[in-house]
Every structure is written in C-alpha cells, then in structure tokens.
C-alpha cells in the first residue's frame, strides 16, 4: 500500500492570484513547496494532485490550458525525482452543472485510492479550502487546511 500526500493545486502548489490560474506565465510555485516535497519524499510519500478547474465549465479557459500546466507539473516533479502518481482535475462548476468529481465530492480521491493502492490511514490531504478538507474526510483521509500561498516547508503536521 502506498503512502500518498494529496495536494490541491491553486493556493497550495502554486500562488493563488485571486482568479483562475490557467496560463504558465501566471503559474508561480509557492515558497517552500520544493523542500517540503523532498522531506516528505524522504519519508516514503508519493504525491497526487486533485484540483477543481471550474473555469473550463465557465468557458474562461479550456482543457488544453489545464493540460499545459499539468505537463509542466509532471516535468517539474520528474526533474526533482519526486513520485507524482497522477493529476486529476474536475472541469465542472456547480453553478453550471452537477457532478461527482468536484470537491467537496470525493470521486477524484476514490479513483486515486483504488488505482494506486493508497493506504488511507498513512496518507493525507493538504488544501486551502473547506471543500478540500470535506472531500478528503469523505474517504477517511486526514486533512490539513492551510492559508492560501503558505510556505509548506514551515507546515508542522502532527501524526497520531
């Protein structure tokens, strides 16, 4: 069973700028992320990114924009020898349509847990919104809510 840290994207991995981040020129990795990931990787964790991208449903940007950032992230993790299992995103927005994948729903988490044999009791979620925490809790994951754009290397996680 794999120990996995589930990460929200905007506000946790990259700087939240107040509106949708869908262009690489606006995509800035948050301070402390790299060192925090190295530390967790040394403890045997792999990583999964779960992100709501409702701007697609709102026609503010498209799937290609999200995939362009996903390619960047996959390469960023790979170049640092960090094990990124997957990036899942929900393209829907609840103002337009209902779905099972948009956080606080848990379908993205369920897929990753099943596909990668995640040990839920040894894994956790880091998010910057209540919906991140709710989605993680629905599948039994511990979850840590941080302020957007926090330095993850300064984050202190308490294990039971």
C-alpha contacts under 8 A as a table, 3 or more apart, distances in Angstrom:
res1	aa1	res2	aa2	distance
1	X	117	X	5.23
1	X	118	X	5.43
1	X	119	X	5.11
2	X	45	X	7.50
2	X	46	X	7.32
2	X	116	X	7.11
2	X	117	X	5.97
2	X	118	X	4.65
2	X	119	X	5.44
3	X	44	X	6.87
3	X	45	X	5.08
3	X	46	X	6.27
3	X	118	X	6.08
3	X	119	X	5.67
3	X	120	X	7.58
3	X	122	X	5.54
3	X	123	X	5.10
4	X	45	X	5.26
4	X	46	X	4.77
4	X	47	X	5.30
4	X	48	X	6.88
4	X	118	X	6.51
4	X	119	X	7.57
4	X	122	X	7.54
4	X	123	X	4.87
4	X	124	X	6.74
5	X	45	X	6.53
5	X	46	X	6.33
5	X	47	X	4.93
5	X	48	X	6.34
5	X	123	X	5.68
5	X	124	X	5.17
5	X	125	X	5.71
5	X	126	X	7.42
6	X	47	X	5.94
6	X	48	X	4.83
6	X	49	X	5.71
6	X	50	X	6.76
6	X	123	X	7.77
6	X	124	X	6.12
6	X	125	X	4.47
6	X	126	X	6.29
7	X	12	X	6.96
7	X	13	X	7.34
7	X	47	X	7.29
7	X	48	X	6.15
7	X	49	X	4.78
7	X	50	X	6.11
7	X	125	X	5.88
7	X	126	X	5.18
7	X	127	X	6.33
8	X	11	X	7.52
8	X	12	X	5.81
8	X	13	X	6.95
8	X	49	X	5.81
8	X	50	X	5.29
8	X	51	X	5.38
8	X	125	X	7.88
8	X	126	X	6.45
8	X	127	X	5.14
8	X	128	X	7.40
8	X	132	X	7.23
9	X	12	X	5.46
9	X	13	X	4.97
9	X	14	X	6.32
9	X	49	X	6.50
9	X	50	X	6.87
9	X	51	X	5.61
10	X	13	X	6.10
10	X	14	X	5.29
10	X	15	X	6.31
10	X	16	X	5.32
10	X	21	X	7.30
10	X	51	X	7.65
10	X	148	X	8.00
11	X	14	X	5.50
11	X	15	X	5.18
11	X	16	X	4.43
11	X	30	X	7.87
11	X	127	X	7.93
11	X	128	X	6.36
11	X	147	X	7.79
11	X	148	X	4.35
11	X	149	X	4.81
11	X	150	X	7.65
12	X	15	X	7.25
12	X	16	X	8.00
12	X	30	X	7.10
12	X	126	X	7.41
12	X	127	X	6.34
12	X	128	X	6.53
12	X	146	X	7.90
12	X	148	X	6.19
12	X	149	X	5.89
12	X	150	X	6.99
12	X	152	X	7.90
13	X	29	X	5.89
13	X	30	X	5.81
13	X	33	X	6.65
13	X	149	X	7.86
14	X	27	X	6.23
14	X	28	X	5.24
14	X	29	X	4.27
14	X	30	X	4.93
14	X	149	X	7.06
15	X	27	X	6.88
15	X	28	X	5.50
15	X	29	X	6.21
15	X	30	X	5.52
15	X	148	X	7.62
15	X	149	X	5.38
16	X	19	X	7.43
16	X	21	X	7.43
16	X	148	X	6.55
16	X	149	X	6.34
17	X	20	X	7.45
17	X	21	X	7.26
20	X	55	X	6.87
21	X	26	X	6.24
21	X	27	X	6.51
22	X	26	X	7.41
22	X	27	X	7.61
22	X	61	X	6.86
22	X	65	X	5.72
22	X	66	X	6.13
22	X	69	X	7.26
23	X	26	X	5.55
23	X	27	X	6.49
23	X	65	X	6.61
23	X	69	X	7.30
24	X	27	X	4.76
24	X	28	X	7.99
24	X	68	X	7.83
24	X	69	X	6.33
25	X	28	X	7.88
29	X	33	X	7.19
30	X	33	X	5.82
30	X	149	X	6.01
30	X	150	X	7.22
30	X	151	X	6.64
31	X	34	X	7.74
31	X	149	X	7.86
31	X	150	X	7.45
31	X	151	X	5.16
31	X	152	X	7.34
31	X	153	X	7.95
32	X	35	X	5.59
32	X	36	X	6.11
32	X	151	X	4.80
32	X	152	X	5.23
32	X	153	X	4.59
32	X	154	X	7.30
33	X	36	X	5.19
33	X	37	X	6.11
33	X	151	X	6.64
33	X	152	X	5.36
33	X	153	X	6.22
34	X	37	X	5.24
34	X	38	X	6.27
35	X	38	X	5.02
35	X	39	X	6.18
35	X	153	X	6.06
36	X	39	X	5.09
36	X	40	X	6.23
36	X	152	X	5.85
36	X	153	X	4.50
37	X	40	X	5.11
37	X	41	X	5.87
37	X	82	X	7.47
38	X	41	X	5.01
38	X	42	X	6.14
38	X	82	X	7.27
39	X	42	X	5.18
39	X	43	X	6.61
40	X	43	X	4.98
40	X	44	X	6.63
40	X	45	X	5.62
41	X	44	X	5.09
41	X	45	X	4.81
41	X	46	X	6.44
41	X	82	X	6.67
41	X	83	X	7.71
42	X	45	X	7.29
45	X	83	X	7.98
46	X	82	X	7.32
46	X	83	X	5.06
46	X	84	X	6.08
46	X	85	X	6.72
47	X	82	X	7.90
47	X	83	X	6.13
47	X	84	X	4.72
47	X	85	X	5.84
47	X	86	X	7.56
48	X	84	X	5.81
48	X	85	X	5.47
48	X	86	X	5.19
48	X	87	X	5.90
48	X	88	X	7.91
48	X	112	X	7.84
49	X	86	X	6.44
49	X	87	X	4.61
49	X	88	X	6.18
50	X	87	X	6.07
50	X	88	X	5.03
50	X	89	X	5.72
50	X	108	X	6.72
50	X	109	X	7.55
51	X	87	X	7.95
51	X	88	X	6.50
51	X	89	X	4.73
51	X	90	X	6.47
51	X	103	X	7.95
52	X	89	X	5.54
52	X	90	X	4.83
52	X	91	X	6.62
52	X	92	X	7.62
52	X	102	X	5.95
52	X	103	X	6.67
53	X	56	X	6.21
53	X	66	X	7.89
53	X	89	X	6.25
53	X	90	X	5.56
53	X	91	X	4.93
53	X	92	X	6.87
53	X	93	X	7.75
54	X	57	X	5.31
54	X	58	X	6.44
54	X	90	X	6.92
54	X	91	X	5.08
54	X	92	X	4.83
54	X	93	X	4.42
55	X	58	X	4.84
55	X	59	X	6.05
55	X	60	X	5.09
55	X	61	X	5.94
55	X	62	X	7.71
55	X	91	X	7.22
55	X	92	X	7.81
55	X	93	X	7.36
56	X	59	X	5.04
56	X	60	X	6.00
56	X	61	X	5.25
56	X	62	X	5.05
56	X	63	X	6.61
56	X	91	X	5.39
56	X	92	X	6.85
57	X	60	X	7.72
57	X	91	X	5.92
57	X	92	X	5.07
57	X	93	X	5.79
57	X	96	X	7.13
58	X	61	X	7.84
58	X	93	X	7.14
58	X	96	X	7.54
59	X	62	X	6.73
61	X	65	X	6.45
62	X	65	X	5.42
62	X	66	X	6.81
63	X	66	X	5.14
63	X	67	X	6.07
63	X	91	X	7.79
64	X	67	X	4.96
64	X	68	X	5.99
65	X	68	X	5.17
65	X	69	X	6.64
66	X	69	X	5.30
66	X	70	X	6.17
67	X	70	X	4.72
67	X	71	X	6.08
68	X	71	X	5.25
68	X	72	X	6.45
69	X	72	X	4.98
69	X	73	X	6.19
70	X	73	X	4.99
70	X	74	X	6.08
70	X	87	X	7.08
71	X	74	X	5.14
71	X	75	X	6.18
72	X	75	X	5.24
72	X	76	X	6.04
73	X	76	X	4.87
73	X	77	X	6.14
74	X	77	X	5.31
74	X	78	X	6.03
74	X	84	X	7.00
75	X	78	X	4.97
75	X	79	X	5.88
76	X	79	X	5.36
76	X	80	X	6.56
77	X	80	X	5.29
77	X	81	X	6.25
77	X	82	X	5.05
77	X	83	X	6.89
77	X	84	X	6.35
78	X	81	X	4.89
78	X	82	X	5.81
78	X	83	X	7.08
78	X	84	X	7.55
79	X	82	X	7.69
84	X	87	X	7.88
85	X	116	X	7.80
86	X	112	X	7.88
88	X	108	X	6.42
89	X	108	X	7.55
90	X	101	X	5.80
90	X	102	X	5.35
90	X	108	X	7.96
91	X	102	X	7.89
92	X	96	X	7.52
92	X	97	X	6.53
92	X	98	X	7.44
92	X	99	X	7.00
92	X	102	X	6.69
93	X	96	X	5.56
93	X	97	X	6.00
93	X	98	X	7.34
93	X	102	X	7.45
94	X	97	X	5.10
94	X	98	X	5.44
94	X	99	X	7.66
94	X	102	X	7.94
99	X	102	X	6.33
100	X	105	X	5.64
100	X	106	X	7.04
100	X	107	X	5.83
101	X	105	X	5.66
101	X	106	X	6.15
101	X	107	X	4.68
101	X	108	X	5.59
102	X	105	X	5.48
102	X	106	X	7.47
102	X	107	X	7.75
102	X	108	X	7.90
103	X	106	X	6.28
103	X	131	X	5.55
103	X	132	X	6.11
103	X	134	X	7.72
103	X	135	X	5.62
104	X	130	X	7.95
104	X	131	X	4.31
104	X	132	X	6.07
104	X	133	X	7.61
104	X	134	X	5.42
104	X	135	X	4.40
105	X	134	X	7.75
105	X	135	X	5.28
105	X	138	X	7.88
106	X	109	X	5.34
106	X	110	X	6.18
106	X	135	X	4.81
106	X	136	X	6.87
106	X	138	X	6.45
106	X	139	X	6.90
107	X	110	X	4.95
107	X	111	X	6.16
108	X	111	X	5.30
108	X	112	X	6.45
109	X	112	X	5.24
109	X	113	X	6.10
109	X	135	X	7.64
109	X	136	X	7.11
109	X	139	X	7.25
110	X	113	X	5.17
110	X	114	X	6.15
110	X	139	X	7.01
111	X	114	X	5.30
111	X	115	X	5.90
112	X	115	X	5.12
112	X	116	X	5.77
112	X	117	X	7.81
112	X	118	X	7.33
113	X	116	X	5.66
113	X	117	X	5.56
113	X	118	X	4.67
113	X	119	X	7.63
113	X	120	X	7.57
114	X	117	X	5.51
114	X	118	X	6.99
118	X	123	X	7.44
119	X	122	X	5.58
119	X	123	X	6.25
120	X	123	X	5.10
120	X	124	X	7.40
120	X	139	X	7.93
120	X	140	X	6.59
120	X	141	X	5.71
121	X	124	X	7.96
121	X	140	X	7.56
121	X	141	X	6.71
121	X	142	X	7.74
123	X	141	X	6.46
123	X	142	X	7.07
124	X	136	X	7.72
124	X	141	X	5.27
124	X	142	X	4.77
124	X	143	X	5.46
124	X	144	X	7.69
125	X	132	X	7.79
125	X	133	X	7.32
125	X	136	X	6.32
125	X	141	X	6.77
125	X	142	X	6.34
125	X	143	X	4.52
125	X	144	X	6.16
126	X	132	X	7.71
126	X	133	X	7.82
126	X	143	X	5.87
126	X	144	X	4.93
126	X	145	X	6.06
126	X	146	X	7.16
127	X	130	X	7.88
127	X	132	X	5.31
127	X	133	X	6.59
127	X	143	X	7.51
127	X	144	X	6.40
127	X	145	X	5.14
127	X	146	X	6.17
128	X	132	X	6.93
128	X	145	X	5.23
128	X	146	X	4.92
128	X	147	X	5.57
128	X	148	X	5.40
129	X	132	X	5.42
129	X	133	X	6.85
129	X	145	X	6.58
129	X	146	X	7.80
130	X	133	X	5.15
130	X	134	X	6.16
130	X	145	X	7.30
131	X	134	X	5.01
131	X	135	X	6.10
132	X	135	X	5.37
132	X	136	X	6.36
132	X	145	X	7.92
133	X	136	X	5.22
133	X	137	X	6.10
133	X	143	X	5.49
133	X	144	X	6.98
133	X	145	X	6.67
134	X	137	X	5.13
134	X	138	X	6.24
135	X	138	X	5.28
135	X	139	X	7.14
136	X	139	X	5.68
136	X	140	X	6.54
136	X	141	X	5.11
136	X	142	X	6.91
136	X	143	X	6.26
137	X	140	X	4.86
137	X	141	X	5.19
137	X	142	X	6.48
137	X	143	X	6.90
138	X	141	X	7.49
144	X	157	X	7.98
146	X	150	X	6.71
147	X	150	X	5.66
151	X	154	X	5.66
151	X	155	X	6.96
152	X	155	X	4.96
